[in-house]
Amino acid sequence: MSGNTFGTLFRITTWGESHGSAVGVVVDGCPAGLQLCGEDVQKELDRRRPGQSRASSSRQEADRVEMLSGIFEGRTTGTPISMLVWNKDADSSAYDALKDKPRPGHADFAYQMKYGLRDHRGGGRASARETVGRVAAGAIAKRLLISEGIHIIGYVIELGGIKADIESSDISELSVKAESNPVRCPDLDAAKNMLQRLDEVRQEKDSLGGIVAVIAEGVPPGLGEPVFDKLDADLAKALMSIGAVKAVEIGIGLHSAKMLGSEMNDSLKIREGEIEFESNNAGGILGGISTGAPIVCKIAVKPTPSIAKRQRTVDIASMKSAEIEIVGRHDPAIPPRIVPVAEAMVAVVLADHLLRQRAARL
C-alpha cells in the first residue's frame, strides 16, 4: 500500500490498523531545537480520544503516546520522530459476521476490489483509528507554528441540520466555548439542540453528519507554492484525506458561485501603516498563496456509516443478497471528534509550507 506519507519538507507517515496491536506515526523534517515533550502530544490525543461523552464511541482507549525517537532533553534533534499508541480496547468479535459482507458507506468493498483481501476488523487502515497518528503529528506541527505566532482552532458549525450562530471572531473565545461541550460548538444554545438531536437519532439507530470550521490566525503572507502546490490545494487534499470528509470549502466557498465579482473581491486598505483586507471572502489565500488574513476552511462530514439499522448488502462468498445490522461501538456523529483531526491536518500543511517558504527567497 502506498500513499501513507504526506508533506514535502515536514513529512508524516501514519501506520497501523484499527484492531491491530498499535497505531502511530513517523514525523520527518521537523527542525532541531523545537521544545517538545510527550504531554504536548498527549494533550491533543486526549481531545480526540473516544469514550468521553455521549457524542462519541464508548470504546475506552487511554491513547497514551510513547515517544520513541527524535527528542532529547525536551527538544527535537532534527531526526525522525516516531510515536506509538497501543490499542487496548479492541473488540474484533463484532466484525466476524461481516467478514464477507461489505458494510454500506464503508471502504470494505473498495478495499476488497483493490487488494483482493482486507482486514475486516474495524476497517483496518480505513478506520478513524488511523487518525491517532495524524493528531500526534499535528501536535508537533502546532508547536512549530505557535513558535511563529500561528494559532489554529476548529469547531462544529452545523450538526444534523442544526446551525450555529457564530457572532465572535475571537478565536480564543471560540475555542474555549467549543471545548466546553461534547459537540464542540461555540454556540452553546445550538450545542444543546445538537445534543438533543443526537440522542433522538441514536434512539432511531441512525447517525448524523455536519460541518466543521478550521481557522488559522497569524499565518504570514507568502506561504504556498503557485500552480500545483497551492496552499489551498494542499489544504483541500489534506482535509479530504480524512475519512468521512466529503467536501472542502476555503473562505466563502460554494457561495462564491452566486456572487458578483464586486461582491466577492476583498478590497484592500491601509490601516496604521499596514496593508489589510476589508473582508475575507477568499479565506486568506489568493493565487494559492497566503495573504496574511486568517485562513478559513470548512469541511462537510458525512453521517457515521456504522448504524444499527438493517441495511442491504451482498455476501461476497456466496454472491447472494444479504442484510446486516451493525453492532459494536461507534460514534453517533463524527464532526465533534473530527475537529482535532482537521486542526492537525491544517497544522501539518502550514508547517510544511512555512519550512518551504524559508527556502523560497533570500
C-alpha positions, -999 to 999 in steps of 0.1 A, spaced: 0 0 0 14 34 -10 0 68 -1 7 67 37 30 97 36 20 134 34 41 165 31 73 178 13 97 191 40 76 184 71 65 148 63 43 125 82 38 87 77 10 71 96 8 33 102 -12 7 120 -48 -7 119 -79 -2 140 -77 -36 156 -40 -43 153 -15 -41 181 -9 -4 178 -11 27 156 14 55 152 33 80 130 67 90 120 74 127 116 104 136 94 117 171 87 109 188 120 137 212 126 161 206 155 157 227 187 119 228 190 108 225 226 86 194 228 76 167 253 51 139 254 25 160 272 24 184 242 13 155 221 -9 138 248 -30 170 252 -41 168 215 -46 130 216 -69 134 247 -91 157 227 -95 130 200 -99 101 224 -131 81 223 -154 73 253 -155 108 267 -192 117 262 -224 106 247 -214 122 215 -186 97 209 -180 59 207 -179 41 241 -146 24 232 -122 30 261 -87 38 249 -62 57 271 -43 66 239 -11 72 259 16 82 234 51 67 235 78 89 221 103 65 206 128 88 188 138 123 177 137 140 211 165 146 236 163 166 268 130 182 258 140 193 223 137 179 188 170 166 174 162 170 137 160 132 133 127 114 126 102 115 155 85 82 159 54 79 181 33 49 191 -1 43 207 -11 8 218 -46 -4 211 -60 -16 244 -98 -20 240 -103 -35 206 -132 -60 203 -129 -77 169 -157 -102 176 -184 -78 164 -169 -78 129 -166 -116 124 -201 -118 109 -193 -90 85 -162 -106 70 -178 -113 36 -205 -87 38 -193 -52 28 -208 -25 50 -227 2 31 -209 36 34 -176 20 44 -145 12 24 -149 -26 27 -160 -32 -9 -134 -8 -24 -105 -23 -4 -116 -58 -14 -117 -48 -51 -83 -31 -49 -62 -56 -29 -82 -89 -32 -82 -92 6 -88 -68 36 -85 -66 73 -122 -68 82 -116 -60 119 -129 -25 124 -120 -13 89 -82 -17 92 -64 13 77 -98 28 66 -108 32 103 -109 65 120 -84 49 144 -58 58 118 -62 95 127 -44 89 160 -11 93 141 -24 125 123 -33 141 156 1 132 172 19 146 142 -3 177 142 6 184 178 42 187 167 32 209 138 12 231 161 42 236 184 63 247 154 36 271 143 30 285 178 67 294 179 60 316 148 28 331 163 4 310 143 -27 295 161 -53 271 148 -87 263 162 -116 242 149 -153 238 159 -186 224 148 -209 249 130 -236 225 119 -248 191 131 -278 172 118 -291 204 101 -289 225 133 -267 255 125 -247 275 150 -249 313 151 -213 324 154 -210 360 164 -175 364 178 -143 364 156 -120 360 187 -105 325 182 -96 322 218 -132 328 229 -145 305 202 -120 277 213 -130 280 250 -167 278 242 -163 249 217 -142 228 241 -168 233 269 -194 210 254 -194 174 239 -203 186 204 -176 212 202 -199 240 191 -192 276 203 -229 285 201 -240 270 234 -277 272 226 -271 254 193 -249 228 212 -278 219 234 -301 214 205 -274 193 187 -271 170 217 -308 166 219 -310 157 182 -281 133 186 -299 115 214 -330 113 192 -311 98 163 -293 74 185 -326 60 196 -336 56 160 -304 36 154 -291 62 130 -264 88 128 -258 125 119 -234 144 97 -223 181 99 -199 209 91 -167 218 108 -148 250 105 -110 254 110 -94 288 113 -56 297 113 -46 331 126 -12 347 124 -2 330 91 22 353 74 17 363 37 36 343 12 30 306 21 21 284 -8 38 272 -40 20 285 -71 5 261 -97 2 225 -84 12 230 -47 -11 260 -40 -17 264 -3 -55 259 -7 -49 229 -30 -27 212 -3 -52 221 24 -80 206 3 -60 174 -2 -51 172 35 -87 177 47 -102 154 20 -78 127 30 -96 124 63 -122 96 63 -158 108 62 -150 143 47 -169 147 15 -163 184 7 -139 212 15 -145 250 13 -119 277 15 -132 311 26 -167 317 14 -165 285 -7 -195 274 -27 -214 306 -20 -189 324 -43 -206 309 -73 -236 330 -66 -218 364 -61 -208 392 -84 -171 400 -87 -177 433 -69 -191 413 -40 -165 386 -39 -134 406 -42 -118 416 -9 -109 453 -11 -75 464 4 -69 493 27 -41 508 47 -46 509 85 -19 522 109 7 518 82 -2 482 74 -20 467 44 -51 447 52 -83 434 37 -117 449 43 -133 414 41 -121 378 38 -142 360 13 -110 344 -1 -103 328 32 -68 342 35 -55 327 2 -51 343 -33 -33 326 -62 -26 297 -39 -6 319 -16 -14 331 19 -23 368 22 -18 373 59 -56 373 66 -70 344 87 -72 311 67 -107 298 69 -116 262 59 -148 243 62 -154 206 58 -186 186 52 -186 154 72 -209 126 63 -230 107 89 -213 78 106 -218 48 82 -219 23 111 -255 23 121 -277 -4 139 -305 -1 113 -310 -31 90 -292 -24 56 -290 -42 23 -256 -56 11 -242 -87 -6 -224 -118 6 -191 -119 -14 -185 -156 -6 -219 -168 -18 -226 -140 -42 -261 -136 -29 -280 -106 -15 -278 -102 23 -289 -79 51 -268 -67 81 -273 -49 113 -240 -34 126 -233 -38 162 -204 -26 183 -192 8 195 -194 37 170 -197 75 171 -233 86 165 -218 117 148 -183 122 135 -179 160 135 -172 166 172 -142 141 172 -130 151 138 -122 187 150 -87 179 164 -80 158 133 -89 186 110 -68 210 130 -39 186 128 -40 183 90 -42 221 86 -13 224 110 8 199 90 2 217 58 11 251 73 42 237 90 53 222 57 47 254 37 64 275 64 96 255 60 93 256 22 89 294 23 122 297 42 139 282 11 119 303 -14 138 336 -12 169 352 2 
